[in-house]
Amino acid sequence: MAEGVSTNTVRLSLALISHLYTVAIKDWGIEGLSNPVAKLRMPKGSRERDRRPSAAELKAVIKAAGAIHAEMPVIIEIAVETAMRRGELLTLRRVDIKGKHALLEDTKNGSRRLVPLSIRARALLDSLPARIDGQVFSLAPHSVSQYFLRACRAAEVKDLHFHDLRHEGTSRLFEKGLSIMEAASVTGHKTMGMLKRYTHLCPDTLADKLG
């Protein structure tokens, strides 16, 4: 941290080291090991991102993205509609789309997940031409991140990352009235704490509900 590494990066690195020792002790049966991370006090987490794009910003980015690659507008919209992770979205195959939901066999947390598809999401997927390799999209994850950054710059939208679209999608689920369990089944979050990290409700929407 003294060298300028972010708090979150330090926490992630320590968590990885801790997991290595846990696997070595419990799964590999190596005796006499002591997890050094267990003796450390974790640095306090950095401020959570609460960046949500406005409707105007999202529209501008989608328009700029279309000039960079034909698939980008669809990728951006579906990311918001489904709250899917970048990797989940870009490994999606046509056979995984089953009517009103998409089947994700390989997710970040290792669990199989069924993601419901809105009318808009289904229309966007149907608008894409079928590919010989069976993939829905042709772009690689790193290309999508780079193109998204370029689109943001072209649209003069600052401090917006592709992963923020998952935040946006998750927040919209609650604003549409979904319960915690319903939202978690869509996003794949395992704990309330993680789900809360990705949820930033619009105060104006809440004010409208209050009347």
WOVEN-V262343 format. One record per backbone hydrogen bond with DSSP energy under -1.0 kcal/mol. NH is the residue of the N-H (numbers start at 1). CO is the residue of the C=O. E is the energy in kcal/mol with one decimal. If there is no record, write none. Layout:
nh=NH co=CO e=E
nh=NH co=CO e=E
This chain:
nh=4 co=1 e=-1.6
nh=10 co=6 e=-1.9
nh=11 co=7 e=-2.4
nh=12 co=8 e=-2.4
nh=13 co=9 e=-2.3
nh=14 co=10 e=-2.5
nh=15 co=11 e=-2.1
nh=16 co=12 e=-2.0
nh=17 co=13 e=-2.1
nh=18 co=14 e=-2.6
nh=19 co=15 e=-2.2
nh=20 co=16 e=-2.0
nh=21 co=17 e=-1.8
nh=22 co=18 e=-2.1
nh=23 co=19 e=-2.6
nh=24 co=20 e=-2.4
nh=25 co=21 e=-2.3
nh=26 co=22 e=-2.9
nh=27 co=23 e=-1.7
nh=28 co=23 e=-2.1
nh=30 co=24 e=-2.4
nh=39 co=36 e=-1.1
nh=40 co=37 e=-1.7
nh=58 co=54 e=-2.6
nh=59 co=55 e=-2.1
nh=60 co=56 e=-2.1
nh=61 co=57 e=-2.5
nh=62 co=58 e=-2.5
nh=63 co=59 e=-2.0
nh=64 co=60 e=-2.3
nh=65 co=61 e=-2.7
nh=66 co=62 e=-1.6
nh=68 co=65 e=-1.1
nh=69 co=65 e=-2.4
nh=72 co=69 e=-1.1
nh=75 co=71 e=-2.4
nh=76 co=72 e=-2.7
nh=77 co=73 e=-2.3
nh=78 co=74 e=-2.7
nh=79 co=75 e=-2.0
nh=80 co=76 e=-1.6
nh=81 co=77 e=-2.6
nh=82 co=78 e=-2.5
nh=83 co=79 e=-1.6
nh=89 co=85 e=-2.4
nh=90 co=86 e=-2.3
nh=94 co=134 e=-2.8
nh=96 co=93 e=-1.5
nh=97 co=94 e=-1.3
nh=98 co=101 e=-2.8
nh=101 co=98 e=-1.0
nh=102 co=115 e=-2.5
nh=103 co=96 e=-3.0
nh=104 co=113 e=-3.2
nh=110 co=107 e=-1.5
nh=113 co=104 e=-2.6
nh=115 co=102 e=-3.0
nh=117 co=100 e=-3.4
nh=122 co=118 e=-2.5
nh=123 co=119 e=-2.0
nh=124 co=120 e=-2.2
nh=125 co=121 e=-2.2
nh=126 co=122 e=-2.3
nh=127 co=123 e=-1.1
nh=128 co=125 e=-1.1
nh=134 co=131 e=-1.2
nh=136 co=92 e=-2.6
nh=144 co=140 e=-2.0
nh=145 co=141 e=-2.0
nh=146 co=142 e=-2.0
nh=147 co=143 e=-2.9
nh=148 co=144 e=-2.6
nh=149 co=145 e=-2.0
nh=150 co=146 e=-2.2
nh=151 co=147 e=-2.4
nh=152 co=148 e=-2.3
nh=153 co=149 e=-2.2
nh=154 co=150 e=-2.5
nh=155 co=151 e=-2.2
nh=157 co=152 e=-3.0
nh=164 co=161 e=-1.0
nh=165 co=162 e=-1.8
nh=166 co=163 e=-1.1
nh=167 co=163 e=-1.1
nh=168 co=164 e=-2.5
nh=169 co=165 e=-2.7
nh=170 co=166 e=-2.5
nh=171 co=167 e=-2.5
nh=172 co=168 e=-2.1
nh=173 co=169 e=-1.3
nh=174 co=170 e=-1.2
nh=175 co=171 e=-1.9
nh=176 co=172 e=-1.5
nh=177 co=174 e=-1.4
nh=178 co=173 e=-2.1
nh=183 co=179 e=-2.7
nh=184 co=180 e=-2.6
nh=185 co=181 e=-1.8
nh=186 co=182 e=-1.2
nh=187 co=183 e=-2.6
nh=188 co=184 e=-2.6
nh=195 co=191 e=-2.0
nh=196 co=192 e=-2.5
nh=197 co=193 e=-1.6
nh=198 co=194 e=-1.0
nh=199 co=196 e=-1.5
nh=206 co=202 e=-1.9
nh=207 co=203 e=-2.3
nh=208 co=204 e=-1.9
nh=209 co=205 e=-1.5
nh=210 co=206 e=-1.6
nh=211 co=207 e=-1.2
